[in-house]
Amino acid sequence: MARINLDVNGKVQTIDADADMPLLYALRNDLGLNNPHFGCGLAQCGACTVHVDGQPVRSCVTPLSAVGSSKVITLAGLGTPEKPHPIQKAYVEEQVPQCGYCINGWIMTAAAFLNQTKKPTDAQIKEALTGLKCRCGTHMGILRAVKRAAAMMG
Amino acid sequence: MTKMEKATHFSRISRRSLLKAGGALVVSLGAPVALDTVLGIGDAFAQGTKPPLTPDQLSSYIAINADGTVSAFFGKMDMGQGLFVAIGQMVAEELDVPFKAATVIMGDTATSVNQGGASGSTGIQMGGKQMRMAAAEARRVLVDMAAAKLGLPADALAVTDGVVHAKGDETKKASYAELIGGRYFNVELDWNKQIGNLLYAPGKAKPKEAKHYKIVGKPIAREDIAPKVYAQEDFCTDVKLPGMVHGRMIRPAVAGSVPVKVDENSIKDIPGAKVVWEKGFLGVVADKEWGAIKAAEKLKVEWSDAKPPFPDQAALYDHIRSAQVRKREIGGREVGNVDDAFKTAARVVEAEYEWPFQSHACMGPACAMAEVKDG
């Protein structure tokens, strides 16, 4: 056990945890942020995705020791109903999710991608979102939402 | 607005408060029913105390609240299929009330009968079928009650937005709220004695023909989307209770193998870690989730030998092909003739397809929560 500082959604908080514990459990259990989900635990589905210094990262396999003082943003920190990230706004407008369990992976990965890629093609979007899983099969809705968000972001 | 109640919230609110939250003042709080209530208009159809929650009672599916809004008690669960909207549409359609006047309440065995699981796209085709019949019967009963009150034949009446009125003279009217609001239907349905997906209990009413639909078939936005997108909704795995411990199951490498020896000392360094072992069931609990995960990894277990009669992976499709065929009658209607179609086909494509043999698993891990109270 060690005292570890974590910078999450703009707030630095201290927790007692093993340095080898994956970030996911610190977020969910120590900081009470339920949004990143455990899906596979093997970095294969993406349900646990958060941003670490702006990059989409699978928090289920990222030990706290690798996070250090990096800035972590979760879905709850990405945007709010009052101040949504364009991809969140587009997700609601396109009524994308069914169960929504996988939503962190798609939204956080797409948000990081859109922050770096303006006016992406369909092929670029599909390439960027490879490696994410949606068990409900909402993929075409996701594609529409990412295109809608890209249009909002100009 | 269609109010949503999620199963995950139930641990925090009492069932009675849930019923109230559903808009229903129809909850009997144990007070004796006044005689004038029982002898009121439509006393054959309405009463103050709730009939038993059985599949043969109309009140098990539909209630008209004191304000005229409708509560629909659905015995399946919306797992993201949009059933809160779809069932609400079907019920509102049959009852001729606005979509927003119907609230679907589901996910609690204390408020709805067992209409089966959430799997297999059965929500509408099986669960919805019953809700449609129940709502149609509720409308028929309400129109009959209005006919008695207004002194007009039932077929001279129409319903608009929850108000029964004479066709061509909307001043002769009785609202659902006036007719039965706040009291229960006391109407028996023709239940087929099945529960789950096969449950079917129609009344005397015929549901509407599709060509008369005004609400069904219209796209209506779901209210659970935004809370999911903004991380404001809890899933079952997210619910936390004070003093809760986390658990993990420990599975054998081979089916049929059971624990023979378990070394509890192997996890003694993990805070709160304990072994839960009963016959073939083995699990661990710990104060924190990460502790439970580590304990599950670290626990030293000796397993019994087991040689399950599984086919070799390489021979899997041969095994499936030679398995005994179990025919399932699905009913339905036959159209056309297969043999004739082949004979007259412009081109016949012959191919062999193998469906991957894989787990029909969910995205998140199966999860359960137990709260032990009062003993």
Contacts between the chains, C-beta under 8 A, distances in Angstrom:
chain1	res1	chain2	res2	distance
A	17	B	290	7.4
A	18	B	290	7.0
A	21	B	290	4.9
A	22	B	290	7.7
A	25	B	288	7.4
A	25	B	289	5.5
A	25	B	290	4.5
A	25	B	293	7.8
A	28	B	238	7.8
A	28	B	289	7.2
A	29	B	246	8.0
A	29	B	288	5.8
A	29	B	289	5.2
A	29	B	290	7.2
A	32	B	240	7.6
A	33	B	231	7.8
A	34	B	231	7.3
A	34	B	234	6.0
A	34	B	235	7.6
A	34	B	238	3.7
A	35	B	231	3.6
A	37	B	235	7.1
A	37	B	237	6.9
A	37	B	364	6.0
A	38	B	237	6.9
A	38	B	364	6.8
A	38	B	365	6.5
A	39	B	363	5.6
A	39	B	364	6.1
A	45	B	363	6.9
A	47	B	363	6.6
A	47	B	364	7.1
A	74	B	231	7.1
A	75	B	230	7.7
A	75	B	231	4.4
A	76	B	230	7.3
A	76	B	231	4.0
A	79	B	230	7.2
A	80	B	230	6.1
A	81	B	226	6.3
A	81	B	230	5.5
A	84	B	229	8.0
A	84	B	230	7.4
A	88	B	229	5.0
A	88	B	230	6.5
A	91	B	225	7.3
A	91	B	229	4.7
A	92	B	225	5.4
A	92	B	226	4.9
A	92	B	229	5.5
A	95	B	221	6.1
A	95	B	222	6.1
A	95	B	225	5.6
A	96	B	225	7.3
A	97	B	80	6.8
A	97	B	225	6.2
A	97	B	228	5.5
A	97	B	229	7.2
A	98	B	79	7.9
A	98	B	80	3.7
A	98	B	81	6.4
A	98	B	82	7.4
A	99	B	79	5.7
A	99	B	80	3.2
A	99	B	363	7.1
A	100	B	80	6.2
A	100	B	224	7.5
A	100	B	225	7.8
A	100	B	228	3.7
A	100	B	229	7.8
A	100	B	233	7.2
A	101	B	235	6.3
A	101	B	363	4.7
A	101	B	364	5.0
A	102	B	363	5.7
A	103	B	228	5.9
A	103	B	229	6.7
A	107	B	229	7.1
A	133	B	363	6.8
A	134	B	363	7.7
A	135	B	362	6.4
A	135	B	363	4.1
A	136	B	80	6.2
